[in-house]
Amino acid sequence: MMRAMLSVIIPTLNAEETLTRTLAPLVPAAVRGLVQEVIVVDGGSGDETLEIVEAAGAKLVRAERGRGKQLMAGAKAARGNWLLFLHADTVLEPGWVSEVEKFFEQIESGRFRDHEMAAAFRFALDDFSGWARFIEWMVGLRCFLFRLPYGDQGLLVNRRLYDRMGGFRDLSLMEDVDLVRRIPRRRLVMMRTLAVTSPARYLKEGFVARSFRNLFCLALYYLRVPPRVIARMYG
């Protein structure tokens, strides 16, 4: 089996407040040779995002604004045989490198029936409130029952599997759910490592209101409401 070469793809739009923390845990992985490249796909930032990308030595790709479009552009530019899609406000917990390396070792040893696999990390919010813990529990339950992680959990996908599933689509919203639903459940592994995400949306709108809005948007998606309509409701 070909040695795992990981391309990390991060879509950005005015991400100066969070991007540095997102990039930091990738450095040890690059030193160990796991991460071959970091691709930041910018949708037209007007803050210091591009300066941060340059200082970090990451590859910059410019794309039309829209997470679906940006993720598509990043995957197209990537050279690795594994793709890690990571939001610009999500920080991988220390230890993620060892777990991913173990995941690759198990694939190579035949632990899984297929070499074309995918994985997602465990959702966590960067907040100390009880509401944050409750939402983390609910997300964990969703992933356990339905194998339905969202993009803010990081999505690690074998390149051949990504291409065979048709990759990300040009959607205004739910581009992550759209892709994950096309990945067979037996090929999707849930990691133990935390992907710690900014609670900004929850703090701004309230934990209960934001949670219900997320569930409402997911229900609309399953009812086949066009993503552009759901995006307006999502805000």
N, C-alpha and C positions, 0 to 999 in steps of 0.2 A: 504493500500500500504506500502511496506517495506521502512523504512527510507533511504534516499539517502546517500550512502557512496561512496565518490569520490576518485578514484585512478588517480593520475596525472602521465603520462608517457612521459618522455623526452628522445629522442634519442640524443646521443652525439658522437662527434669525434673531439678531440682537441678543446674543447669549453671553455677553461679557461678564455678567454677574455669576454665572455658574460653570462656564466652560473650563476654566482652569482646574477646578476641582474634579471635573469629569475626566480630564486628560491625565491627571496625576497618577491614578492607579494603573495606567497603561504603560508607564515607564518601566517598572520591573519586568513586565511581560516582554517588552522590546529588548531589554538587556539579556533576557534568557532565550531570546530568539523565537518566542512564540508569536509575538505580533510583528509582522513584516512591514506593515504600513498603517498609518492612520489617515483616513480621508475625511476631511470636513467639507460638507456640501452646504454652501451658504446660499440663502434665498434672498439676499439683498440687504444685509445688515447695515445699519447706519451708526452703530456704536463702535467699540474697540474690538469686536469679535475677530476681525481679519488680522489685526495686530497680534492678538493672542495666538492665532493659528500660525502665523509666521514665526513668532518667538519659540513656539513649541516644535517647529520643524515638521509640522504635519503637512500633508498634501491638500491644497485648496482646490475645490471644484465649485464653480458657480453654476447655479441652476435656477429655473423659474421657481418662484415662491410656491410652496405647497409641500407638505411632508412626503406625500406619495411620489411626486416628481423628483424631489431631492434624493430620496432613498433609491429610486430607480437609477438616477444619474451616478450615485455613489457606487452602486453595484456594478454598473457598466464600466466604471473606471478602475475597479478593484482587480488586483492580480492574484490574490490568494485563493486557495482551494477551500477555505472556510471564511465565512462572512459573519462579523459581529455587528449588528445594528444597535446603536446605543443613542439614547436621547441626550441632548446637551445639558440637561439638568438632573442626570442620573449618575450616581457614583457607585462603582463596584467595590464591595467590601474587600479588605485585605484577605487573601486566601483564594481569590477567584482564579488566579493563575494555576495554582496547584490542582484545583478541582477540574479545571478545563483540561489540563495535561492528563489527569487521571481518566477523564472522559475519553480523550483521544486514545490513550493506552488500551482502554477496554474495547474500543471499536477495533483497534488493530489486532487485539488478541482473540477476536471473535465472540466477545461477551454479548454483543448484539447481533441479531440475524442479518442486519443490513449495515453497510458502511455509510450510506447516505442518511445521516441523522440530523436532528436539530435539538436545541436545548434553550431553556430560558431560566433566568435567575429568580430568586425569591423576593417578592415585592416588600419594600419597607418605605415608610415616610420619615423624613428628617424632622420629626416633631415628637415631643414627649407626652402628649395628651392621651387620655384614654380613648378618645375618638380615633386617633391615629392607629392605636393598637387594634381597635375593633375593625377598622377598614382593612388593615393588613390581614386580619383573620378571615374576613369575608373574601378577599382576593385569594388567599390560600385555599379556601374552600372551593371557589370557582375553578381554580387550576386543578385541584384534586379530582373534582367531579367531572369537569368538562374538558380538561387539558386545553384551557383557553387563556394563556398569558397575553398581556398587552405589551405594546412597544416599550413602555416605561420599565419593563423588567429586563430589558436587553434580550435580543433574539440572536442566537448563534445557529447558523445554518450551513450545512455542507453546500458548496457551490453547485455541484451537480444536481442536488435535490432542489435548490433554489431555482435553477433554470428549468428543471423538469416540471416544477409546480407553477411555472409562469411568472415567478418573481412578484415584486410589488406592482400594483396597478396605479394608474393616475387617478386617485380618489381624493376628494376634499377632506375626508375623515374616514376612520375605520380601516385604513390601509393595513394596519397591523392585524386586526381581526380577520380581514379578508384573506391575508396570506396564511395565517395560522390555521384557519379552517380548511385550507387545502392540503395541509401537511397531515399525513396519516398519524393517528394517535400513537401507534406503536413506534413511530420514528421520533417522537417528541419526549425529551427527558426534562424533568424539573430538577434544577440544581439546588443545593443547600445554601449556597452563598447568597448574601443579600445584595440586591440592587437598590440603593437608597435614593429616593426621589424627592425633589423639592415639594413641600406642601403648599406652595404659594397659592394655587387655585383653591385649595380647600380653605386656607386661612382667609382668602378674600371673600369667598361666597358662603362659607360655613360648611362644616364637614357633612352635615345631613343634606343640605341643599345640593352640594356638589355630587354627593354619592347618588342621590335620586336622579339627578340630571344625567349622570353617566349610565345608570341602569335604563333610564327612559330612552336615551340615544341608542343603546344596544338593542333594546326591544324594537325600536323603529327600524334598525338595520335588518333584524331578522324578519321584519314585516315587509322588507324590500322597498323601504322609503329611500329615494335617491340620496347618496351621501352628501351632496351639496346642500340639500334641505336640512339634513341632520346637523351639518356643520354650523348653520346659522343658529340653530337651537343650542348647540354645544357652547358657542361663544369662543 
